[in-house]
Amino acid sequence: MNTARDLAIVTLDTASDHTVEQGDLSLALAAAEMFDLLDAHALVLDGDLITPSAQAPTGDRLLDEAASALVRQEPYESVEDWLWRRGRGLSAAYVEDLERVGLTARAPGPRFALRAAPSVPVDSAARRQADERWTSGEPVLAALGTAAGIRDESGEDAEEAETLTDETVTTVLAALGNAVMELEAVRQRRAIEDAAFDNVWRGY
């Protein structure tokens, strides 16, 4: 099970239905990688600090890259610090990697389009697995999708969240929620600053 890859596939599959902020998605993918590395016993959490375990190949290029990037000396890194550091540009890395391994292909479009056609998932066992996890409302993947902006919050989300009682899971999701809110605050601040600049410019 590869939660990060499943989240990336689901995002591409639902791209036409949602406006996804790449920063939010990158943070959610970093959180998904953390769940995958926890499952692979590549790390454990001590409170909100990441303690690496003995490094062993996972068989996935990006997950192995993530494991290699773990801070292996004290003081160890917090979950939220990891999300910011690992998440930088991660959504683009997953789009590229999915295309590289043949799980996505460029959508057909005008031959001389100015912009490259978006990647779309091809029919594959990986896509079917991701879709099954998504449509079944698996709580962790659903929570990651909500944070990434590809799933609208609803009463069902609250019910699903109540099933996430594992302390490690809730620690990662709480850090992800904080990071996404902080990123949104930065966007809003920049929008206000840009609007103020435009008003000053029009005054001249």
Buried (B, 14 or more C-beta within 10 A) or exposed (E): EBBBBBBBBBBBBBBEEBEBBEBBBBBBBBBBBBBBBBEBEBBEBEEBBBBBBEEEEBEBEBBBBBBEBBBEEEEBBBBBBBBBEBBEEBBEBBBEBBBEEEBBEEEEEEEEEEEEEEBBBBEBEBBEBBBEBBEEBBBBBBBBBBBBBBBEEEEEBEEBBEEBEEEEBEBBBEBBBBBBEEBEEEEEEEEEEEEEEEEEEEEE
